[in-house]
Every structure is written in structure tokens, then in C-alpha cells.
């Protein structure tokens, strides 16, 4: 599964301690995963949430590219038509 966070405003990315382009990883290591909810991480241990995505989108023009919008929306609590969610080919 591919999930890429792109933050248009480099200053906002820096403020959050991120690069302008970040690969988001899905993990099975958290308890929410055992209930069927995917958990997404930035790096090895920082949980990526729908709230964080919305902050980055609203302040830094971030987009989230994925080839599996159903899993991303389920894990992050986003609507399928969430602004900034971009569906790409695998």
C-alpha cells in the first residue's frame, strides 16, 4: 500500500519536524490493528492521525496520496471525499 504525504509549505513541514514529502507506513503492531483498524506511522513510532493531516492541509497545503483510500479513510477517520485526499494508481 502506498501512502505519501506532500506538504506544499516547507516552513510548515519544518515546524512539524517533517520533510516536504513523507512516506506514511501502515503497521499491525498497535492494538487498534487487531480490531481491523489500520494504524499509520511517520517513521518508526510517531502515529499519523486524521487530525494531524487536517492541520497540515489547512496550514501547509498538504495532500495525502494513496492507492488504497478505503484503508486510509478507515484508519484516519477521513471521508472518502476528504479535501486533500488524492487517489493514485498502485
PyMOL Python script that loads the backbone (N, CA, C, O; Angstrom):
from pymol import cmd

cmd.read_pdbstr("""\
ATOM      1  N   UNK A   1       0.843  -1.174   0.000  1.00  0.00           N
ATOM      2  CA  UNK A   1       0.000   0.000   0.000  1.00  0.00           C
ATOM      3  C   UNK A   1       0.890   1.239   0.000  1.00  0.00           C
ATOM      4  O   UNK A   1       1.895   1.307   0.708  1.00  0.00           O
ATOM      5  N   UNK A   2       0.504   2.187  -0.791  1.00  0.00           N
ATOM      6  CA  UNK A   2       1.268   3.426  -0.927  1.00  0.00           C
ATOM      7  C   UNK A   2       0.518   4.570  -0.241  1.00  0.00           C
ATOM      8  O   UNK A   2      -0.658   4.806  -0.521  1.00  0.00           O
ATOM      9  N   UNK A   3       1.211   5.282   0.662  1.00  0.00           N
ATOM     10  CA  UNK A   3       0.654   6.478   1.300  1.00  0.00           C
ATOM     11  C   UNK A   3       1.784   7.503   1.390  1.00  0.00           C
ATOM     12  O   UNK A   3       2.779   7.289   2.082  1.00  0.00           O
ATOM     13  N   UNK A   4       1.614   8.612   0.684  1.00  0.00           N
ATOM     14  CA  UNK A   4       2.617   9.666   0.639  1.00  0.00           C
ATOM     15  C   UNK A   4       1.979  10.986   1.080  1.00  0.00           C
ATOM     16  O   UNK A   4       0.943  11.394   0.553  1.00  0.00           O
ATOM     17  N   UNK A   5       2.606  11.639   2.044  1.00  0.00           N
ATOM     18  CA  UNK A   5       2.184  12.958   2.498  1.00  0.00           C
ATOM     19  C   UNK A   5       3.051  13.996   1.806  1.00  0.00           C
ATOM     20  O   UNK A   5       4.278  13.939   1.890  1.00  0.00           O
ATOM     21  N   UNK A   6       2.430  14.932   1.132  1.00  0.00           N
ATOM     22  CA  UNK A   6       3.149  16.033   0.478  1.00  0.00           C
ATOM     23  C   UNK A   6       2.695  17.344   1.116  1.00  0.00           C
ATOM     24  O   UNK A   6       1.505  17.659   1.137  1.00  0.00           O
ATOM     25  N   UNK A   7       3.656  18.097   1.633  1.00  0.00           N
ATOM     26  CA  UNK A   7       3.350  19.369   2.301  1.00  0.00           C
ATOM     27  C   UNK A   7       3.896  20.486   1.428  1.00  0.00           C
ATOM     28  O   UNK A   7       5.107  20.606   1.244  1.00  0.00           O
ATOM     29  N   UNK A   8       2.997  21.302   0.891  1.00  0.00           N
ATOM     30  CA  UNK A   8       3.378  22.349  -0.059  1.00  0.00           C
ATOM     31  C   UNK A   8       4.238  23.440   0.580  1.00  0.00           C
ATOM     32  O   UNK A   8       5.159  23.950  -0.057  1.00  0.00           O
ATOM     33  N   UNK A   9       3.953  23.796   1.812  1.00  0.00           N
ATOM     34  CA  UNK A   9       4.668  24.871   2.501  1.00  0.00           C
ATOM     35  C   UNK A   9       5.812  24.274   3.334  1.00  0.00           C
ATOM     36  O   UNK A   9       5.574  23.658   4.373  1.00  0.00           O
ATOM     37  N   UNK A  10       7.039  24.461   2.875  1.00  0.00           N
ATOM     38  CA  UNK A  10       8.211  23.888   3.542  1.00  0.00           C
ATOM     39  C   UNK A  10       8.365  24.385   4.976  1.00  0.00           C
ATOM     40  O   UNK A  10       8.838  23.645   5.839  1.00  0.00           O
ATOM     41  N   UNK A  11       7.972  25.630   5.239  1.00  0.00           N
ATOM     42  CA  UNK A  11       8.084  26.178   6.595  1.00  0.00           C
ATOM     43  C   UNK A  11       7.149  25.447   7.554  1.00  0.00           C
ATOM     44  O   UNK A  11       7.510  25.201   8.705  1.00  0.00           O
ATOM     45  N   UNK A  12       5.956  25.100   7.090  1.00  0.00           N
ATOM     46  CA  UNK A  12       5.014  24.348   7.919  1.00  0.00           C
ATOM     47  C   UNK A  12       5.557  22.943   8.167  1.00  0.00           C
ATOM     48  O   UNK A  12       5.484  22.437   9.287  1.00  0.00           O
ATOM     49  N   UNK A  13       6.095  22.317   7.135  1.00  0.00           N
ATOM     50  CA  UNK A  13       6.688  20.983   7.291  1.00  0.00           C
ATOM     51  C   UNK A  13       7.789  21.023   8.346  1.00  0.00           C
ATOM     52  O   UNK A  13       7.857  20.153   9.215  1.00  0.00           O
ATOM     53  N   UNK A  14       8.635  22.020   8.265  1.00  0.00           N
ATOM     54  CA  UNK A  14       9.742  22.160   9.214  1.00  0.00           C
ATOM     55  C   UNK A  14       9.218  22.375  10.636  1.00  0.00           C
ATOM     56  O   UNK A  14       9.758  21.818  11.592  1.00  0.00           O
ATOM     57  N   UNK A  15       8.173  23.177  10.769  1.00  0.00           N
ATOM     58  CA  UNK A  15       7.570  23.441  12.082  1.00  0.00           C
ATOM     59  C   UNK A  15       7.105  22.150  12.751  1.00  0.00           C
ATOM     60  O   UNK A  15       7.183  22.021  13.972  1.00  0.00           O
ATOM     61  N   UNK A  16       6.624  21.199  11.957  1.00  0.00           N
ATOM     62  CA  UNK A  16       6.157  19.920  12.476  1.00  0.00           C
ATOM     63  C   UNK A  16       7.269  18.865  12.501  1.00  0.00           C
ATOM     64  O   UNK A  16       7.024  17.710  12.851  1.00  0.00           O
ATOM     65  N   UNK A  17       8.480  19.261  12.131  1.00  0.00           N
ATOM     66  CA  UNK A  17       9.605  18.341  12.136  1.00  0.00           C
ATOM     67  C   UNK A  17       9.565  17.321  11.016  1.00  0.00           C
ATOM     68  O   UNK A  17      10.056  16.202  11.165  1.00  0.00           O
ATOM     69  N   UNK A  18       8.971  17.714   9.878  1.00  0.00           N
ATOM     70  CA  UNK A  18       8.798  16.808   8.749  1.00  0.00           C
ATOM     71  C   UNK A  18       9.498  17.323   7.504  1.00  0.00           C
ATOM     72  O   UNK A  18       9.817  18.507   7.399  1.00  0.00           O
ATOM     73  N   UNK A  19       9.730  16.427   6.574  1.00  0.00           N
ATOM     74  CA  UNK A  19      10.190  16.796   5.242  1.00  0.00           C
ATOM     75  C   UNK A  19       8.964  17.211   4.425  1.00  0.00           C
ATOM     76  O   UNK A  19       7.830  17.009   4.860  1.00  0.00           O
ATOM     77  N   UNK A  20       9.190  17.788   3.249  1.00  0.00           N
ATOM     78  CA  UNK A  20       8.067  18.181   2.391  1.00  0.00           C
ATOM     79  C   UNK A  20       7.347  16.983   1.779  1.00  0.00           C
ATOM     80  O   UNK A  20       6.163  17.067   1.453  1.00  0.00           O
ATOM     81  N   UNK A  21       8.059  15.871   1.623  1.00  0.00           N
ATOM     82  CA  UNK A  21       7.469  14.630   1.127  1.00  0.00           C
ATOM     83  C   UNK A  21       7.817  13.536   2.129  1.00  0.00           C
ATOM     84  O   UNK A  21       8.988  13.298   2.424  1.00  0.00           O
ATOM     85  N   UNK A  22       6.770  12.866   2.655  1.00  0.00           N
ATOM     86  CA  UNK A  22       6.963  11.864   3.702  1.00  0.00           C
ATOM     87  C   UNK A  22       6.189  10.602   3.347  1.00  0.00           C
ATOM     88  O   UNK A  22       5.015  10.668   2.981  1.00  0.00           O
ATOM     89  N   UNK A  23       6.847   9.456   3.455  1.00  0.00           N
ATOM     90  CA  UNK A  23       6.145   8.189   3.277  1.00  0.00           C
ATOM     91  C   UNK A  23       5.516   7.802   4.613  1.00  0.00           C
ATOM     92  O   UNK A  23       6.181   7.802   5.650  1.00  0.00           O
ATOM     93  N   UNK A  24       4.234   7.474   4.573  1.00  0.00           N
ATOM     94  CA  UNK A  24       3.500   7.059   5.763  1.00  0.00           C
ATOM     95  C   UNK A  24       3.394   5.532   5.720  1.00  0.00           C
ATOM     96  O   UNK A  24       3.046   4.958   4.688  1.00  0.00           O
ATOM     97  N   UNK A  25       3.693   4.884   6.839  1.00  0.00           N
ATOM     98  CA  UNK A  25       3.694   3.425   6.901  1.00  0.00           C
ATOM     99  C   UNK A  25       2.494   2.904   7.672  1.00  0.00           C
ATOM    100  O   UNK A  25       2.095   3.475   8.686  1.00  0.00           O
ATOM    101  N   UNK A  26       1.925   1.809   7.178  1.00  0.00           N
ATOM    102  CA  UNK A  26       0.834   1.127   7.869  1.00  0.00           C
ATOM    103  C   UNK A  26       1.455   0.026   8.726  1.00  0.00           C
ATOM    104  O   UNK A  26       2.375  -0.660   8.280  1.00  0.00           O
ATOM    105  N   UNK A  27       0.960  -0.147   9.952  1.00  0.00           N
ATOM    106  CA  UNK A  27       1.535  -1.143  10.854  1.00  0.00           C
ATOM    107  C   UNK A  27       0.462  -2.040  11.455  1.00  0.00           C
ATOM    108  O   UNK A  27      -0.703  -1.659  11.566  1.00  0.00           O
ATOM    109  N   UNK A  28       0.873  -3.210  11.831  1.00  0.00           N
ATOM    110  CA  UNK A  28      -0.002  -4.154  12.521  1.00  0.00           C
ATOM    111  C   UNK A  28       0.357  -4.248  14.003  1.00  0.00           C
ATOM    112  O   UNK A  28      -0.188  -5.099  14.707  1.00  0.00           O
ATOM    113  N   UNK A  29       1.251  -3.403  14.489  1.00  0.00           N
ATOM    114  CA  UNK A  29       1.803  -3.521  15.836  1.00  0.00           C
ATOM    115  C   UNK A  29       0.966  -2.865  16.938  1.00  0.00           C
ATOM    116  O   UNK A  29       1.299  -3.011  18.114  1.00  0.00           O
ATOM    117  N   UNK A  30      -0.088  -2.161  16.603  1.00  0.00           N
ATOM    118  CA  UNK A  30      -0.874  -1.464  17.614  1.00  0.00           C
ATOM    119  C   UNK A  30      -2.208  -2.164  17.832  1.00  0.00           C
ATOM    120  O   UNK A  30      -2.720  -2.824  16.928  1.00  0.00           O
ATOM    121  N   UNK A  31      -2.772  -2.021  19.026  1.00  0.00           N
ATOM    122  CA  UNK A  31      -3.989  -2.748  19.371  1.00  0.00           C
ATOM    123  C   UNK A  31      -5.151  -2.427  18.434  1.00  0.00           C
ATOM    124  O   UNK A  31      -5.984  -3.296  18.173  1.00  0.00           O
ATOM    125  N   UNK A  32      -5.222  -1.214  17.931  1.00  0.00           N
ATOM    126  CA  UNK A  32      -6.309  -0.872  17.010  1.00  0.00           C
ATOM    127  C   UNK A  32      -6.276  -1.757  15.777  1.00  0.00           C
ATOM    128  O   UNK A  32      -7.318  -2.043  15.186  1.00  0.00           O
ATOM    129  N   UNK A  33      -5.091  -2.191  15.387  1.00  0.00           N
ATOM    130  CA  UNK A  33      -4.961  -3.048  14.211  1.00  0.00           C
ATOM    131  C   UNK A  33      -5.677  -4.378  14.414  1.00  0.00           C
ATOM    132  O   UNK A  33      -6.216  -4.942  13.461  1.00  0.00           O
ATOM    133  N   UNK A  34      -5.689  -4.883  15.641  1.00  0.00           N
ATOM    134  CA  UNK A  34      -6.327  -6.175  15.899  1.00  0.00           C
ATOM    135  C   UNK A  34      -7.841  -6.100  15.757  1.00  0.00           C
ATOM    136  O   UNK A  34      -8.501  -7.133  15.641  1.00  0.00           O
ATOM    137  N   UNK A  35      -8.401  -4.893  15.764  1.00  0.00           N
ATOM    138  CA  UNK A  35      -9.830  -4.711  15.563  1.00  0.00           C
ATOM    139  C   UNK A  35     -10.155  -4.350  14.113  1.00  0.00           C
ATOM    140  O   UNK A  35     -11.291  -3.996  13.800  1.00  0.00           O
ATOM    141  N   UNK A  36      -9.166  -4.438  13.237  1.00  0.00           N
ATOM    142  CA  UNK A  36      -9.381  -4.165  11.826  1.00  0.00           C
ATOM    143  C   UNK A  36      -9.098  -2.738  11.411  1.00  0.00           C
ATOM    144  O   UNK A  36      -9.269  -2.400  10.239  1.00  0.00           O
ATOM    145  N   UNK A  37      -8.670  -1.886  12.335  1.00  0.00           N
ATOM    146  CA  UNK A  37      -8.372  -0.505  12.001  1.00  0.00           C
ATOM    147  C   UNK A  37      -6.872  -0.346  11.756  1.00  0.00           C
ATOM    148  O   UNK A  37      -6.069  -0.616  12.649  1.00  0.00           O
ATOM    149  N   UNK A  38      -6.493   0.083  10.574  1.00  0.00           N
ATOM    150  CA  UNK A  38      -5.064   0.284  10.324  1.00  0.00           C
ATOM    151  C   UNK A  38      -4.529   1.460  11.125  1.00  0.00           C
ATOM    152  O   UNK A  38      -5.242   2.431  11.378  1.00  0.00           O
ATOM    153  N   UNK A  39      -3.272   1.360  11.517  1.00  0.00           N
ATOM    154  CA  UNK A  39      -2.590   2.437  12.231  1.00  0.00           C
ATOM    155  C   UNK A  39      -1.445   2.899  11.347  1.00  0.00           C
ATOM    156  O   UNK A  39      -0.678   2.079  10.841  1.00  0.00           O
ATOM    157  N   UNK A  40      -1.324   4.195  11.161  1.00  0.00           N
ATOM    158  CA  UNK A  40      -0.316   4.753  10.269  1.00  0.00           C
ATOM    159  C   UNK A  40       0.761   5.473  11.070  1.00  0.00           C
ATOM    160  O   UNK A  40       0.473   6.168  12.044  1.00  0.00           O
ATOM    161  N   UNK A  41       2.007   5.294  10.638  1.00  0.00           N
ATOM    162  CA  UNK A  41       3.145   5.871  11.336  1.00  0.00           C
ATOM    163  C   UNK A  41       3.982   6.730  10.406  1.00  0.00           C
ATOM    164  O   UNK A  41       4.113   6.451   9.214  1.00  0.00           O
ATOM    165  N   UNK A  42       4.547   7.790  10.988  1.00  0.00           N
ATOM    166  CA  UNK A  42       5.600   8.566  10.338  1.00  0.00           C
ATOM    167  C   UNK A  42       6.885   8.076  10.983  1.00  0.00           C
ATOM    168  O   UNK A  42       7.061   8.219  12.193  1.00  0.00           O
ATOM    169  N   UNK A  43       7.764   7.513  10.213  1.00  0.00           N
ATOM    170  CA  UNK A  43       8.978   6.930  10.787  1.00  0.00           C
ATOM    171  C   UNK A  43       8.643   5.638  11.499  1.00  0.00           C
ATOM    172  O   UNK A  43       7.758   4.895  11.076  1.00  0.00           O
ATOM    173  N   UNK A  44       9.352   5.376  12.575  1.00  0.00           N
ATOM    174  CA  UNK A  44       9.200   4.107  13.296  1.00  0.00           C
ATOM    175  C   UNK A  44       8.128   4.131  14.382  1.00  0.00           C
ATOM    176  O   UNK A  44       7.542   3.093  14.689  1.00  0.00           O
ATOM    177  N   UNK A  45       7.857   5.320  14.979  1.00  0.00           N
ATOM    178  CA  UNK A  45       6.994   5.298  16.152  1.00  0.00           C
ATOM    179  C   UNK A  45       6.021   6.451  16.287  1.00  0.00           C
ATOM    180  O   UNK A  45       5.225   6.451  17.227  1.00  0.00           O
ATOM    181  N   UNK A  46       6.040   7.426  15.408  1.00  0.00           N
ATOM    182  CA  UNK A  46       5.134   8.568  15.522  1.00  0.00           C
ATOM    183  C   UNK A  46       3.841   8.285  14.772  1.00  0.00           C
ATOM    184  O   UNK A  46       3.841   8.120  13.552  1.00  0.00           O
ATOM    185  N   UNK A  47       2.743   8.231  15.513  1.00  0.00           N
ATOM    186  CA  UNK A  47       1.452   7.913  14.907  1.00  0.00           C
ATOM    187  C   UNK A  47       0.957   9.104  14.095  1.00  0.00           C
ATOM    188  O   UNK A  47       0.973  10.245  14.556  1.00  0.00           O
ATOM    189  N   UNK A  48       0.516   8.805  12.871  1.00  0.00           N
ATOM    190  CA  UNK A  48      -0.047   9.806  11.971  1.00  0.00           C
ATOM    191  C   UNK A  48      -1.563   9.709  12.079  1.00  0.00           C
ATOM    192  O   UNK A  48      -2.129   8.632  11.889  1.00  0.00           O
ATOM    193  N   UNK A  49      -2.223  10.817  12.380  1.00  0.00           N
ATOM    194  CA  UNK A  49      -3.674  10.829  12.598  1.00  0.00           C
ATOM    195  C   UNK A  49      -4.385  11.695  11.561  1.00  0.00           C
ATOM    196  O   UNK A  49      -3.766  12.502  10.867  1.00  0.00           O
ATOM    197  N   UNK A  50      -5.690  11.507  11.477  1.00  0.00           N
ATOM    198  CA  UNK A  50      -6.505  12.342  10.611  1.00  0.00           C
ATOM    199  C   UNK A  50      -6.462  13.796  11.054  1.00  0.00           C
ATOM    200  O   UNK A  50      -6.474  14.703  10.221  1.00  0.00           O
ATOM    201  N   UNK A  51      -6.414  14.018  12.352  1.00  0.00           N
ATOM    202  CA  UNK A  51      -6.334  15.388  12.880  1.00  0.00           C
ATOM    203  C   UNK A  51      -5.042  16.076  12.430  1.00  0.00           C
ATOM    204  O   UNK A  51      -5.058  17.239  12.026  1.00  0.00           O
ATOM    205  N   UNK A  52      -3.929  15.349  12.502  1.00  0.00           N
ATOM    206  CA  UNK A  52      -2.657  15.916  12.055  1.00  0.00           C
ATOM    207  C   UNK A  52      -2.701  16.213  10.560  1.00  0.00           C
ATOM    208  O   UNK A  52      -2.222  17.257  10.116  1.00  0.00           O
ATOM    209  N   UNK A  53      -3.272  15.298   9.788  1.00  0.00           N
ATOM    210  CA  UNK A  53      -3.384  15.546   8.350  1.00  0.00           C
ATOM    211  C   UNK A  53      -4.183  16.829   8.084  1.00  0.00           C
ATOM    212  O   UNK A  53      -3.780  17.652   7.263  1.00  0.00           O
ATOM    213  N   UNK A  54      -5.294  16.994   8.767  1.00  0.00           N
ATOM    214  CA  UNK A  54      -6.122  18.194   8.558  1.00  0.00           C
ATOM    215  C   UNK A  54      -5.374  19.466   8.951  1.00  0.00           C
ATOM    216  O   UNK A  54      -5.503  20.488   8.277  1.00  0.00           O
ATOM    217  N   UNK A  55      -4.599  19.419  10.026  1.00  0.00           N
ATOM    218  CA  UNK A  55      -3.781  20.577  10.421  1.00  0.00           C
ATOM    219  C   UNK A  55      -2.778  20.912   9.317  1.00  0.00           C
ATOM    220  O   UNK A  55      -2.640  22.070   8.925  1.00  0.00           O
ATOM    221  N   UNK A  56      -2.090  19.905   8.828  1.00  0.00           N
ATOM    222  CA  UNK A  56      -1.088  20.121   7.778  1.00  0.00           C
ATOM    223  C   UNK A  56      -1.735  20.602   6.484  1.00  0.00           C
ATOM    224  O   UNK A  56      -1.168  21.439   5.781  1.00  0.00           O
ATOM    225  N   UNK A  57      -2.904  20.085   6.170  1.00  0.00           N
ATOM    226  CA  UNK A  57      -3.619  20.513   4.966  1.00  0.00           C
ATOM    227  C   UNK A  57      -4.058  21.972   5.090  1.00  0.00           C
ATOM    228  O   UNK A  57      -3.883  22.760   4.160  1.00  0.00           O
ATOM    229  N   UNK A  58      -4.626  22.326   6.238  1.00  0.00           N
ATOM    230  CA  UNK A  58      -5.173  23.667   6.414  1.00  0.00           C
ATOM    231  C   UNK A  58      -4.090  24.733   6.569  1.00  0.00           C
ATOM    232  O   UNK A  58      -4.289  25.876   6.159  1.00  0.00           O
ATOM    233  N   UNK A  59      -2.949  24.375   7.155  1.00  0.00           N
ATOM    234  CA  UNK A  59      -1.892  25.369   7.367  1.00  0.00           C
ATOM    235  C   UNK A  59      -0.783  25.315   6.332  1.00  0.00           C
ATOM    236  O   UNK A  59      -0.109  26.315   6.087  1.00  0.00           O
ATOM    237  N   UNK A  60      -0.589  24.142   5.717  1.00  0.00           N
ATOM    238  CA  UNK A  60       0.549  23.992   4.808  1.00  0.00           C
ATOM    239  C   UNK A  60       0.219  23.460   3.439  1.00  0.00           C
ATOM    240  O   UNK A  60       1.122  23.168   2.655  1.00  0.00           O
ATOM    241  N   UNK A  61      -1.076  23.326   3.127  1.00  0.00           N
ATOM    242  CA  UNK A  61      -1.461  22.846   1.806  1.00  0.00           C
ATOM    243  C   UNK A  61      -1.110  21.393   1.548  1.00  0.00           C
ATOM    244  O   UNK A  61      -0.830  21.016   0.410  1.00  0.00           O
ATOM    245  N   UNK A  62      -1.121  20.566   2.597  1.00  0.00           N
ATOM    246  CA  UNK A  62      -0.731  19.162   2.456  1.00  0.00           C
ATOM    247  C   UNK A  62      -1.778  18.355   1.697  1.00  0.00           C
ATOM    248  O   UNK A  62      -2.977  18.630   1.761  1.00  0.00           O
ATOM    249  N   UNK A  63      -1.284  17.349   0.977  1.00  0.00           N
ATOM    250  CA  UNK A  63      -2.135  16.357   0.341  1.00  0.00           C
ATOM    251  C   UNK A  63      -1.648  14.977   0.781  1.00  0.00           C
ATOM    252  O   UNK A  63      -0.492  14.802   1.166  1.00  0.00           O
ATOM    253  N   UNK A  64      -2.544  14.017   0.718  1.00  0.00           N
ATOM    254  CA  UNK A  64      -2.225  12.646   1.079  1.00  0.00           C
ATOM    255  C   UNK A  64      -2.558  11.777  -0.121  1.00  0.00           C
ATOM    256  O   UNK A  64      -3.724  11.643  -0.494  1.00  0.00           O
ATOM    257  N   UNK A  65      -1.535  11.187  -0.726  1.00  0.00           N
ATOM    258  CA  UNK A  65      -1.707  10.346  -1.908  1.00  0.00           C
ATOM    259  C   UNK A  65      -1.716   8.889  -1.493  1.00  0.00           C
ATOM    260  O   UNK A  65      -0.865   8.458  -0.716  1.00  0.00           O
ATOM    261  N   UNK A  66      -2.681   8.121  -2.010  1.00  0.00           N
ATOM    262  CA  UNK A  66      -2.760   6.706  -1.679  1.00  0.00           C
ATOM    263  C   UNK A  66      -3.379   5.906  -2.813  1.00  0.00           C
ATOM    264  O   UNK A  66      -4.169   6.414  -3.609  1.00  0.00           O
ATOM    265  N   UNK A  67      -2.994   4.636  -2.859  1.00  0.00           N
ATOM    266  CA  UNK A  67      -3.616   3.717  -3.803  1.00  0.00           C
ATOM    267  C   UNK A  67      -4.658   2.840  -3.099  1.00  0.00           C
ATOM    268  O   UNK A  67      -5.240   1.948  -3.716  1.00  0.00           O
ATOM    269  N   UNK A  68      -4.891   3.096  -1.805  1.00  0.00           N
ATOM    270  CA  UNK A  68      -5.877   2.349  -1.042  1.00  0.00           C
ATOM    271  C   UNK A  68      -6.682   3.311  -0.158  1.00  0.00           C
ATOM    272  O   UNK A  68      -6.498   3.332   1.059  1.00  0.00           O
ATOM    273  N   UNK A  69      -7.572   4.106  -0.765  1.00  0.00           N
ATOM    274  CA  UNK A  69      -8.294   5.121   0.003  1.00  0.00           C
ATOM    275  C   UNK A  69      -9.203   4.530   1.088  1.00  0.00           C
ATOM    276  O   UNK A  69      -9.413   5.163   2.123  1.00  0.00           O
ATOM    277  N   UNK A  70      -9.737   3.341   0.869  1.00  0.00           N
ATOM    278  CA  UNK A  70     -10.611   2.730   1.865  1.00  0.00           C
ATOM    279  C   UNK A  70      -9.858   2.488   3.167  1.00  0.00           C
ATOM    280  O   UNK A  70     -10.352   2.837   4.240  1.00  0.00           O
ATOM    281  N   UNK A  71      -8.677   1.899   3.086  1.00  0.00           N
ATOM    282  CA  UNK A  71      -7.879   1.610   4.282  1.00  0.00           C
ATOM    283  C   UNK A  71      -7.411   2.897   4.960  1.00  0.00           C
ATOM    284  O   UNK A  71      -7.418   2.991   6.188  1.00  0.00           O
ATOM    285  N   UNK A  72      -7.006   3.883   4.169  1.00  0.00           N
ATOM    286  CA  UNK A  72      -6.550   5.158   4.728  1.00  0.00           C
ATOM    287  C   UNK A  72      -7.704   5.877   5.432  1.00  0.00           C
ATOM    288  O   UNK A  72      -7.536   6.382   6.542  1.00  0.00           O
ATOM    289  N   UNK A  73      -8.855   5.924   4.799  1.00  0.00           N
ATOM    290  CA  UNK A  73     -10.004   6.597   5.403  1.00  0.00           C
ATOM    291  C   UNK A  73     -10.452   5.898   6.681  1.00  0.00           C
ATOM    292  O   UNK A  73     -10.807   6.561   7.656  1.00  0.00           O
ATOM    293  N   UNK A  74     -10.439   4.574   6.686  1.00  0.00           N
ATOM    294  CA  UNK A  74     -10.811   3.809   7.873  1.00  0.00           C
ATOM    295  C   UNK A  74      -9.840   4.086   9.021  1.00  0.00           C
ATOM    296  O   UNK A  74     -10.264   4.333  10.150  1.00  0.00           O
ATOM    297  N   UNK A  75      -8.553   4.045   8.732  1.00  0.00           N
ATOM    298  CA  UNK A  75      -7.537   4.232   9.762  1.00  0.00           C
ATOM    299  C   UNK A  75      -7.439   5.647  10.294  1.00  0.00           C
ATOM    300  O   UNK A  75      -7.153   5.854  11.474  1.00  0.00           O
ATOM    301  N   UNK A  76      -7.676   6.630   9.424  1.00  0.00           N
ATOM    302  CA  UNK A  76      -7.519   8.028   9.828  1.00  0.00           C
ATOM    303  C   UNK A  76      -8.836   8.724  10.153  1.00  0.00           C
ATOM    304  O   UNK A  76      -8.836   9.865  10.614  1.00  0.00           O
ATOM    305  N   UNK A  77      -9.944   8.055   9.921  1.00  0.00           N
ATOM    306  CA  UNK A  77     -11.244   8.663  10.183  1.00  0.00           C
ATOM    307  C   UNK A  77     -11.580   9.772   9.208  1.00  0.00           C
ATOM    308  O   UNK A  77     -12.194  10.773   9.577  1.00  0.00           O
ATOM    309  N   UNK A  78     -11.175   9.588   7.961  1.00  0.00           N
ATOM    310  CA  UNK A  78     -11.439  10.583   6.920  1.00  0.00           C
ATOM    311  C   UNK A  78     -12.603  10.143   6.038  1.00  0.00           C
ATOM    312  O   UNK A  78     -12.851   8.947   5.882  1.00  0.00           O
ATOM    313  N   UNK A  79     -13.306  11.097   5.469  1.00  0.00           N
ATOM    314  CA  UNK A  79     -14.342  10.799   4.491  1.00  0.00           C
ATOM    315  C   UNK A  79     -13.687  10.478   3.153  1.00  0.00           C
ATOM    316  O   UNK A  79     -12.579  10.939   2.878  1.00  0.00           O
ATOM    317  N   UNK A  80     -14.359   9.696   2.327  1.00  0.00           N
ATOM    318  CA  UNK A  80     -13.806   9.342   1.009  1.00  0.00           C
ATOM    319  C   UNK A  80     -13.578  10.594   0.146  1.00  0.00           C
ATOM    320  O   UNK A  80     -12.695  10.604  -0.711  1.00  0.00           O
ATOM    321  N   UNK A  81     -14.364  11.632   0.371  1.00  0.00           N
ATOM    322  CA  UNK A  81     -14.220  12.867  -0.401  1.00  0.00           C
ATOM    323  C   UNK A  81     -13.497  13.964   0.382  1.00  0.00           C
ATOM    324  O   UNK A  81     -13.675  15.153   0.117  1.00  0.00           O
ATOM    325  N   UNK A  82     -12.687  13.547   1.343  1.00  0.00           N
ATOM    326  CA  UNK A  82     -11.929  14.493   2.178  1.00  0.00           C
ATOM    327  C   UNK A  82     -11.045  15.376   1.298  1.00  0.00           C
ATOM    328  O   UNK A  82     -10.294  14.855   0.474  1.00  0.00           O
ATOM    329  N   UNK A  83     -11.115  16.693   1.452  1.00  0.00           N
ATOM    330  CA  UNK A  83     -10.217  17.561   0.699  1.00  0.00           C
ATOM    331  C   UNK A  83      -8.763  17.182   0.975  1.00  0.00           C
ATOM    332  O   UNK A  83      -8.377  16.957   2.123  1.00  0.00           O
ATOM    333  N   UNK A  84      -7.968  17.114  -0.079  1.00  0.00           N
ATOM    334  CA  UNK A  84      -6.555  16.787   0.068  1.00  0.00           C
ATOM    335  C   UNK A  84      -6.233  15.324  -0.070  1.00  0.00           C
ATOM    336  O   UNK A  84      -5.059  14.967  -0.169  1.00  0.00           O
ATOM    337  N   UNK A  85      -7.235  14.455  -0.081  1.00  0.00           N
ATOM    338  CA  UNK A  85      -7.006  13.023  -0.279  1.00  0.00           C
ATOM    339  C   UNK A  85      -6.978  12.758  -1.786  1.00  0.00           C
ATOM    340  O   UNK A  85      -7.953  13.018  -2.491  1.00  0.00           O
ATOM    341  N   UNK A  86      -5.863  12.244  -2.260  1.00  0.00           N
ATOM    342  CA  UNK A  86      -5.654  12.036  -3.696  1.00  0.00           C
ATOM    343  C   UNK A  86      -5.460  10.542  -3.936  1.00  0.00           C
ATOM    344  O   UNK A  86      -4.577   9.924  -3.341  1.00  0.00           O
ATOM    345  N   UNK A  87      -6.285   9.964  -4.808  1.00  0.00           N
ATOM    346  CA  UNK A  87      -6.154   8.556  -5.143  1.00  0.00           C
ATOM    347  C   UNK A  87      -5.235   8.426  -6.357  1.00  0.00           C
ATOM    348  O   UNK A  87      -5.439   9.080  -7.380  1.00  0.00           O
ATOM    349  N   UNK A  88      -4.211   7.562  -6.222  1.00  0.00           N
ATOM    350  CA  UNK A  88      -3.247   7.335  -7.298  1.00  0.00           C
ATOM    351  C   UNK A  88      -3.234   5.853  -7.658  1.00  0.00           C
ATOM    352  O   UNK A  88      -3.728   5.019  -6.899  1.00  0.00           O
ATOM    353  N   UNK A  89      -2.672   5.536  -8.807  1.00  0.00           N
ATOM    354  CA  UNK A  89      -2.535   4.149  -9.241  1.00  0.00           C
ATOM    355  C   UNK A  89      -1.458   3.461  -8.413  1.00  0.00           C
ATOM    356  O   UNK A  89      -0.502   4.095  -7.966  1.00  0.00           O
ATOM    357  N   UNK A  90      -1.622   2.178  -8.218  1.00  0.00           N
ATOM    358  CA  UNK A  90      -0.617   1.392  -7.460  1.00  0.00           C
ATOM    359  C   UNK A  90       0.695   1.307  -8.196  1.00  0.00           C
ATOM    360  O   UNK A  90       1.640   0.689  -7.705  1.00  0.00           O
TER     361      UNK A  90
END
""", "prot")
cmd.dss("prot")
cmd.show_as("cartoon", "prot")
cmd.util.cbc("prot")
cmd.orient("prot")
